[in-house]
Amino acid sequence: MPVPQHVFEPPFNIIRSSHAVLDVTDLKLSREFYETTVGLHVEDADDNVVYLRAAEERQHHSLVLRKAAVPACNRLGFKLGNDKDLDKAAAFLSENGLSYAFVDQPFQGRTLQFTDPFGFQIELYASMDRRPHLLRRYDLYRGCHPQRLDHFNVFAAEVQDTVDFYARLGFRLTEYAEEDGPNGRIAAAWMHRKGNVHDFAITNGKGPRLHHFAYWTPTAMNIIHLCDVMASAGYVKNIERGPGRHGISNAFFLYVRDPDGHRLELYTSDYFTGDHDHEPLRWSLRDPRRQTLWGAPAPRSWFEQGSPFTGQTVREPKFVADVLVAD
């Protein structure tokens, strides 16, 4: 499959991944997990919604938990450069036959919501309420000391088409996993806007579903400490994969599941990709080091389970990737 070309003058300017909105069935239990165990900071809350952020973030929230009857991913949020970019985004969506709506969202400025051609529900904004910096408030640190939201990873039924669409929006490819042979297909792609390995990763599978969202931690030791915290807090079965180091992205990682099964990655130590001539790195789909540099394959749940998007029908993938799976 073709590797997309970098687009340096996109139709509107996406700065970075910003926030995830999750539907959860037990708001109290989910709040406790993210606030006390993981270590995010609650900014506002009521009986139906909780807004959280990490220590380094000045924005009001990077995670929104909504009380709902069934668990799902409601929206993925991206920050734009300025208010004019919202109008440019609306024009692009209109020109491409995609429906959109400007909506009022608490603590955010003008917000544009749309569903992309593949069923991913996206939210764009340019301004959000600001809150005091907590980076040096070490007295408030808990869990793994999460610093900032880093990226989203989704299951896409049409990987190549999804990659091509987001490349048009200025997302630049950093690494990808591809089948071997002359007709090899891209099975996963890591794309960025902010100059690290990825803001948005697109993985072959039943979709549209959220595979995971990730928070950056200061060091690998913070991630290892979270394993101890979760084991002591009764969440040992929620540790799904890791700790370990990815070949892709070079990041040290841990994957955990929240009380509703939403997958969260704790993540650190990837690398700079901001140069305009940064070339994407190809990985063979059969190379065990891409999943984990140390060679351990991921469990089957990591390839098969994810969070559906609210109201969207999950489709079978165009092809089934031949990946290495742990026994």
N, C-alpha and C positions, 0 to 999 in steps of 0.2 A: 504494500500500500504506500502511497506517496507521503512523504514527510512535508508538512505545510511550511510555506515560506513565512519568515517573520514579517509582520505588518507594523511599521513604525508610525503610520498616520491613520489610526483607526477612526471609525465614524464618531466615536465619543471616547472619553478618557476614563478608563477604569483604573483606579489607583491600586486597590488591593482587595483581598477577601476581608470581610468585616464582621459578620455575625451570622449565627445559625438560630433558627426558630424551630423548636422541637415541641411536638405534642406529647404529653406524658399523662399517665393514668393516675398517678399518686403524686400530687404536687409537693406535698410535705416531704415524702421520702426522696424524691428527686432533688429537691432543694438541699436536703441534708447531705446527700451524696456529693453534689457538686461544690457545696460550700464548705462542709466540714472535712470530707475525705479527700477530695481533689484539691481544694484550696482556693476556689474562685470567691470573689467578693460580691455580696448581694447589694445592689444599689437601690432598688425599689421592689416592692412585692405587695400583693393582695391575695384574696382567696382564689383567684383565677390565673395569675401570671406572676412570674419571678424574673427579674432582670439581673444578670450577673456580668462581671468583667474581671480581667486579670490585672496583676499588679502594675504592669508597665503601661496599661491603656488609659488614655485620657477620655476616651469616648464613654458614654453612659453605659453601654452594654455591648458584649460580644456573644452572649448566649441568652436566649429568651426561652423560658419554659412555660408552656401553656397547658392548663388542665384540659383534658379531652377524654373521650370515651375509649379511644384506641390510640396506641402510640404511632407516630409518624413524623416525618420531617415536613414541616409546614413551608418553610422558605429558607433560601440561602441568600445572604446579603453581601453586596459589594459596594464599596465607597467610590464615588466619582470625583473628578477634579474640582468641579464647581457647578453652580446651579444651571448654567447654560448647557452643560453636558447632559442634564436630564432632558432638556428639549431636543438635543441632538439624538439621544437614545430613543425618544418617542418617535422622531422622524424616521430613524433607521428601522424601527419595528414596524411602523406603518408602511414604509416602502417595501418591506419584505413580507407583508401580509400577516403580521403577528399582532394579536390583540394585546392591549395594555391598559392600565388604569393608574391614574394618580390618586393616591389614598393618603389619609391621615394616619400616621403611626405615632404613638406616644414617644416622646423624647427625641424624635427625629424631625428634620426639616421635610421639605417636599419629597415624597417617596413615590417611585414608579414601580409597579409590580407587573410582571408578565410571566407567561409560561413559554419556554423556548420550544423549538420544533420537536424536541425529544422528550418533553414532559417534565423537565426540571423547572421548578417554581423559583423564580429569581426576584430579588428586591434590590433596587438601586436608590441611592440617596447621596447627597453631597455634604450635608451637615447634620450633626448630632449633638445633643447637649454634652457639655464638657464637665468633667468631674476632677477633683484634685488628684494629683499624682500620688500613687501608693508605692512606688518603686522602693523608696527608702523607709517605708513604714514596716520595718521588719517585725515589729510587735504584732502585726496583723497577719503575718504569713502562716499558712497552714498547708497540710498535704504536701504536694510536690512543688509548691511555690510557682504556679503557672504565671508566666509573664505576659503573653499575648496570644491571641488566636493566630494560627499560622496558615492553615489551608483546609480545603475540603477535598474529599475523594468520593466519586460517585460511580455506581454501576450504570453503564450505558448499553442499551441493546444494539445501538448503531455507533460503534466506536469511531470509525473513520469520519462519518458525517458530523458527529459531535465535535471531534477535534477540529475539523475544517471550519465549522461554524464559529467556535471560540477563537480560532486563529484570526478570523476576519475581524473580531473585536479587539485584536491587539495582544491576545495571550500568546506568549512565545514558548516554543517547545524547548525543554532542557534535556530530558531523557525519555526514552521510550523502549518498550519491550515488543519484540517482533518475532514472528515465526521465521524459521530458517527456510532457505530455498528462494528461487527466483520470484515466486508468487506469494511470498510471506506477507501475512496481514498483521497490522499493528493491533496488539491486544491490550495495551495500556500506554497512556501518555501523561507526562507531567508538564504542566504549563504554568507560567508565572506572569505577574505584572509588577511585582515590587522588588525584583532583583535577587530573590532566593530561588530555590529549586522549584517550588510550586505554590501557587494560590489555589489551583484547581487541577486535580488529577482525574483522569477519565479511564475507567477500567471496564473491560469486556465482562458482560454478565446480564442477568435479568434486570431490566430497568424500565423506567427510571427509579432508582433507589439511591439513598445516601449510604455509602460504604462507611465513611467515618469523617469526623472533623477533628482537628488537631490543635493543641496548645503547645507553645514553645516553653521549655523549662530552662533554668540557668545552666545546669550541668547534668551529666549522666547520673551523678549520685542522687540528684533530686528524684529521678525516675526510679532508681533502685529503692530509695526511701519510700516511695509510694507503694511499692510491693509490700513492704513491711507494714505500712499503715493499713492497707486494704486487708491483709491477712489478719491483723489484729482487730479490725473493725467488723469482721464477719463477711468480708467481700472476697475471700480467696477464690471462690468459684467464678467471680466476675473478671478475673485476670485471664484473658484469652490467649495472648501471644506475647512472648518476650519476657524480660528485657533482652534486647539484642541490637545489632547494627545492620541496617540495610546496606546492600551494595548500591542499589538505586538511592540517590540523594546523600549517601554516606551518613545518614542520620542515625543517632542512637534512639531507640523507640521502645514503647510499651503500648499494647492495645488492651483496653478494658471495656467492659460493658456496664452501662448504667442500669438502674433497676428495671427499666422498660426494654433493655436490650440494645439501645442506641450505642454505637461503637465510638469510643473516644480514644484518640492517640495522644500520648505524651511524647514529645519530640524535641531533639536538640542536635546541634553540630552538623547542619548541612552547610552549603557553601554559596559564594557570591556568583550571580549569573547576569549582572546588569549590563555587561559590555554588549554593544550592538552586534558584534560578530561572534558572540558565543555560539558554538556549534553543538547541536543536540548529540547526546551520547546514546548509542544503540546497545541494547542488551538482547541476547538470544533468549527466547522464551524458555529454553531448556537449561539455561545457566543457573545453577542453584545459588550462586552468589548474589544474584540480583535481589532475591527475596530477603536473604540474610547473608551478609558477607561471610559469616562463619559456616554457612552451608546448610543450616537447618531449615527445611521447608515449612511453609505455613500450614495450619490446620485446615481441614475441610470447611469448617464454619466460616473462616475468613474469606473464602471464595463464594460461599453460597448464601450467607445471611446478610441482610441489610435492612434499612428503614425505608419503607415506601413513602412517596410524597402524597400528602393529603389529597384524596380524591382522584389520583391518577391510576390508570390501569397499568400493571406491570407486564411487560412483553418479554418473550423469549429473545435471546441474543441472535444476531444474524449468523454467528458461528460460535462453536464451542472451542475455546482455547485449550490446548494440551499443556497444562501446567503441572508442576511438581507439587504433590500434596503429601503432607505428613501422614503416616499410617495411624 
